[in-house]
Amino acid sequence: MNHGKYVFSQLIEFLSQRVFDRLTSKYSGNKSVKHFTCWNQLLCMIFGQL
Protein backbone atom coordinates (compact mmCIF):
# COMPACT_ATOMS: atom_id res chain seq x y z
CA MET A 1 0.00 0.00 0.00
CA ASN A 2 1.32 3.42 -0.91
CA HIS A 3 1.70 5.75 2.07
CA GLY A 4 3.77 8.50 0.48
CA LYS A 5 4.07 10.38 -2.77
CA TYR A 6 4.66 8.69 -6.08
CA VAL A 7 8.13 8.87 -7.64
CA PHE A 8 6.86 11.03 -10.51
CA SER A 9 5.43 13.67 -8.16
CA GLN A 10 8.67 13.71 -6.17
CA LEU A 11 10.64 14.42 -9.36
CA ILE A 12 8.28 17.19 -10.42
CA GLU A 13 8.74 18.95 -7.06
CA PHE A 14 12.36 19.68 -8.01
CA LEU A 15 11.31 21.52 -11.16
CA SER A 16 9.95 25.02 -11.03
CA GLN A 17 7.20 25.56 -13.59
CA ARG A 18 7.56 29.33 -13.25
CA VAL A 19 11.24 29.23 -14.23
CA PHE A 20 10.50 26.80 -17.07
CA ASP A 21 7.72 29.06 -18.39
CA ARG A 22 10.05 32.05 -18.25
CA LEU A 23 12.63 30.19 -20.33
CA THR A 24 10.07 29.02 -22.88
CA SER A 25 8.77 32.55 -23.30
CA LYS A 26 12.34 33.85 -23.66
CA TYR A 27 13.09 31.42 -26.49
CA SER A 28 9.51 31.40 -27.93
CA GLY A 29 9.03 27.71 -27.23
CA ASN A 30 5.22 27.86 -27.21
CA LYS A 31 5.01 30.18 -30.21
CA SER A 32 2.95 28.00 -32.55
CA VAL A 33 1.56 25.58 -29.96
CA LYS A 34 -2.22 25.25 -29.64
CA HIS A 35 -2.83 22.46 -27.13
CA PHE A 36 0.28 20.53 -26.10
CA THR A 37 2.58 23.01 -24.36
CA CYS A 38 6.30 22.59 -23.70
CA TRP A 39 5.59 21.99 -20.02
CA ASN A 40 3.24 19.10 -20.87
CA GLN A 41 5.80 17.65 -23.26
CA LEU A 42 8.49 17.81 -20.58
CA LEU A 43 6.24 16.01 -18.10
CA CYS A 44 5.46 13.29 -20.66
CA MET A 45 9.14 12.80 -21.45
CA ILE A 46 10.03 12.52 -17.75
CA PHE A 47 7.20 10.05 -17.20
CA GLY A 48 8.36 8.02 -20.19
CA GLN A 49 11.85 7.72 -18.72
CA LEU A 50 10.45 6.16 -15.57
C-alpha positions as CSV (number, residue, x, y, z in Angstrom):
1,M,0.0,0.0,0.0
2,N,1.3,3.4,-0.9
3,H,1.7,5.8,2.1
4,G,3.8,8.5,0.5
5,K,4.1,10.4,-2.8
6,Y,4.7,8.7,-6.1
7,V,8.1,8.9,-7.6
8,F,6.9,11.0,-10.5
9,S,5.4,13.7,-8.2
10,Q,8.7,13.7,-6.2
11,L,10.6,14.4,-9.4
12,I,8.3,17.2,-10.4
13,E,8.7,19.0,-7.1
14,F,12.4,19.7,-8.0
15,L,11.3,21.5,-11.2
16,S,9.9,25.0,-11.0
17,Q,7.2,25.6,-13.6
18,R,7.6,29.3,-13.3
19,V,11.2,29.2,-14.2
20,F,10.5,26.8,-17.1
21,D,7.7,29.1,-18.4
22,R,10.0,32.1,-18.3
23,L,12.6,30.2,-20.3
24,T,10.1,29.0,-22.9
25,S,8.8,32.6,-23.3
26,K,12.3,33.9,-23.7
27,Y,13.1,31.4,-26.5
28,S,9.5,31.4,-27.9
29,G,9.0,27.7,-27.2
30,N,5.2,27.9,-27.2
31,K,5.0,30.2,-30.2
32,S,2.9,28.0,-32.5
33,V,1.6,25.6,-30.0
34,K,-2.2,25.3,-29.6
35,H,-2.8,22.5,-27.1
36,F,0.3,20.5,-26.1
37,T,2.6,23.0,-24.4
38,C,6.3,22.6,-23.7
39,W,5.6,22.0,-20.0
40,N,3.2,19.1,-20.9
41,Q,5.8,17.7,-23.3
42,L,8.5,17.8,-20.6
43,L,6.2,16.0,-18.1
44,C,5.5,13.3,-20.7
45,M,9.1,12.8,-21.5
46,I,10.0,12.5,-17.7
47,F,7.2,10.0,-17.2
48,G,8.4,8.0,-20.2
49,Q,11.8,7.7,-18.7
50,L,10.4,6.2,-15.6
